[in-house]
Amino acid sequence: MQATDPLFHATQYLNTLQIYWWPFCRILALFSMAPLFNHKALSVRIRVLLAFALTLVLGAALPEPPSVNVLSLQGVVATLEQILFGVLLGLMLQLVFTIFMVIGEVISTQMGMSMARYNDPVNGVSSSSIIYQLYFILLVFLFFSIDGHLVIVSVVYQSFIYWPIGSGIHYLSVTSFVHSIAWVFSAAVLITIPIVFCMTLVQFCFGLLNRISPSMNLFSLGFPITIMVGLLLILITLPNLPDNYLHLTRELLDNIGFILREGQNV
């Protein structure tokens, strides 16, 4: 009996560990993609510690995981499933910031400031436009003003309720995620239409002026005026940024809720 006691205790500890292991994998994968949590200013150690602390807090309240050996092939597949679902959920939460990244790029191109770049390794690119950095700073303040970090924790908890461990990734959820990507571009187009139209009108006026008076140097005249008009349009549209951000966040949470309910119904 004494020889089997250590083996019994080791098995018991392993069963207790799997209660926290799979939630930890999902939460850490989500933090690697979620807005602000994936920022380079937040080191990997802090991200892992936050995921570990959140796992300890939520572990006792989560549904009981399936009785699967973590070290078996089925346990490895379940771990990869949690990582994939955490990445999918984190990308969904990142979509609102992606919308304004597209908006910043479009506005910069229309203003002729596409060459004004800023080092941006967060989004997987070498640089991003200065206009997007302006939107990003404002989005950070809006994110914390609506307790976005607590919303992310709530979404993580609800994901374990509606999509428990071992339920699998279904085709309908992937389809909904692809539709959400299309929603990003449609939302960015709708927000940038007023600015794009005004900038196109300004460029059309300079083109007409060039036809009337070809001797005028429109490069030295039109470039600064285009930038000034673009900055004026940004100043005019900035008061609508909180409403647009809240509306897009509600739409995003509705999409995430739809995906979670699909996982429960399948």
N, C-alpha and C positions, 0 to 999 in steps of 0.2 A: 504494500500500500504506500509505503514511504517513497518507493521509486517512481510511482505513478503520480504522486502529488505535484511535483514541479511541472510535469507535462499537463496536468489538469489546469493548474493555475495559468500556464502559458496560453492554453486554448481559451480560457475565460478572458484573459487580457486581450487576446486577439479579437474575440467577439465584441468586446467593449470598444476596442479601437476602431472597428469598422463603422460604428455608429457616428463617429466623428470624421473618419477618413474621407468618405465620399462627399459629405457636405463641404469639407475643407477644399476638395478638388474643385467643386462647382463654384464656390465663393471666390477662390483664388483666380480661377479662369475668368470669372466675371470682372474682378477688380483689374485684371490685365487689359480689359477692353472698355470698361465703363468710363464715362467722362470724368475728368479730373483725377480719378484714382489711377489712371494709366499715364499721368503726366510724368515727365522725366524728373521733375523736381521731387517727386515722391519715390524714394529709393525702393529697390526690390525688398530689402529687409523690412522696411516699414510696411510695405504692401503685404508681405507674408505675415507679419505680426498682426495687422488689422484683420486679415482673413482668419488667422488662428483664434484671435479674441472673439470675433463674430461667430465662429463655429462653436466655441465653448458656450457662448450665451444662448445661441439658438439650438444647440444640440439636443437638449432635453425636451424642447417643445416640438421638435420635428417628428413626422411619422416614423415608425420603426422600419429600418431598412430590411431588405430581404436577407434571409440567412444564407449568405454566400461567403465562401472563403476568399479573403482578399488576395491571397497569394495564388489562387487558382486561375485558370484561363477565363472562366466566367467572371471572376473578380476583376481581372485586368480589363475585360470588355466593359464592365460596369464603370470602372474608373475612367476609361476613355469616353464613355457616354456622358459622364458628369462634366468632364473637361469640355466636350463639344457643346453641351447645352449651356455651360457658363459662358463660353465664347459667343454663342449665338445670342444669348440674352444681353451680354455686354455690348455687342455690336448694335442691337436694337436700341439700347439706351444712348448710344453714341450718335444716333441718327440726327437729332436736333442740332447738335454741334456741326455735323456734316453739312446740314442744310445751309447754315450760315457761312461755312467754309466755301461752298459753291457760290453763295451770294457775294462774298468778298472777292472771289476770283473774277466773277462776271463784271462787277462794278469797277474793279481795277482795270480790266481790259477796256471797258468803255471810256474810262477816264484817261487812258493812255499811261497809267501808272503800273502796268504789268511788270515793268522792270524793277519796281521798288519791292524788293523781297526781304524776307526775314527768316533766319534759321529756324526751322520747325521740324525737328526729328520726331515729335509726338505723333504726327499723322502719317508717318512712314514716308515722308518726302523730305528732300534736302532743304526746301524753303517754301514759304507761303507768303501771300500778299500782306502788305501793311494794313490794308483795309480789313482783312479778316482778323488780324491781331487786335484791331480796335473793337470789332464785334466780340472777339473771344474774351477780352477783359470785361466787357459789359455782361457777357453771358455768365462769367464766373460769379459776379455779384448777384445776378438774378438767380443763379443756381442755388447759392447759399441763402438768399432771401426767402425762397420758397421751401427751404429745408430739403433740397434735392438729395443730399446724402442720406437723409432718413427715408425718403421715397425709394431710393435704391435698396436700402435694407428691407423695406416692406415688400418690394418686388421679389427680392431673394427669398424671403420667407414664404410668400404666396406661391413661388415656383415649386417649392418642396411640397406644398399642399396639393396643388393642381397637377403637378408633374412629379410624382414621387420617384425615388431611386429605383431603377430597374424597369421603368415604364417604356423606355426606348424613345428614339427620335422618329417622329412620324413624317410622312410625305406632306401632309397638310400644313404642318408647321413650317417646313422649308418653303413651301409655296407662299405662305403668308409673309415670310421674311423677304422673299423676292419681290412681292407686291409692295412691301414697305420700302425697299430700295427705290422702286419706281415712284413711290410717294415722296421721297426725298427730292428728286429732281422736279417733280410737278410743283411741290411747295416752294422750292427755290425760284422757279420760273414765275410763279404768281407774285412772290414778294418783290422780285427785281423788275417786273414789267414796267411800273411807273418810272423808275430811274432809267432803265434802258430806253424807253420811249423818249424821255426828255433829252438824253444824251444823243440819241439818233437824230432828234430834231435839231439840236445845236450843230451837229456835224453836217446835217443837210443844209443848214443856213450858211455855214462856211463854204460848203461846196458850191452853193448858188452864188455866194459872194466872189468866189474864185472865177466863176464863169463871167460875172459882170465886170470884174476888174482883175484880169490875169496878172497885172504888174504887182499886185500886193503880195507881200511875203506872209502867206497864211500860216506857215510853220511857226514863225516867231510870234504870231498873234493868236492863232487858234489853240496852240498847246496850253499856254497858261490859262486862257479863258475856259477851256474844257475842264481843266483841273479845278478851277474855281467853281464852275457850275456843278461839277460832281460833288465837291465838298459841301456846297450849299444844299444839294439834294439829300446828301447823307444827314446833314443837320436837320433838315425838315422831316425826314423819315425816322430819325432816332426816337422821338417820343412814342412812336408806335411799336418800338422793339419789345417792350415788356408784354404788350397784348399779343403780339405775334408769337413770342416765346411761350407764353402760357397756353395759347391755343394749340401750338404744335406739340407741346408737352402733353396736353390732354389727349390729342389724337394719338400720340405715341403710346401712352399708357392704355388707351382703348385697344390699340393693335396688339400690345403685349398681353392684355387680358384675353383677347380673342384667341391668341395662340395658346395660352395656358388652358383655356376652356376646351380647345380642341384636343389637347393632350389628355384631359380628363374624360372626354366623351369617347375617344377612340378605344 
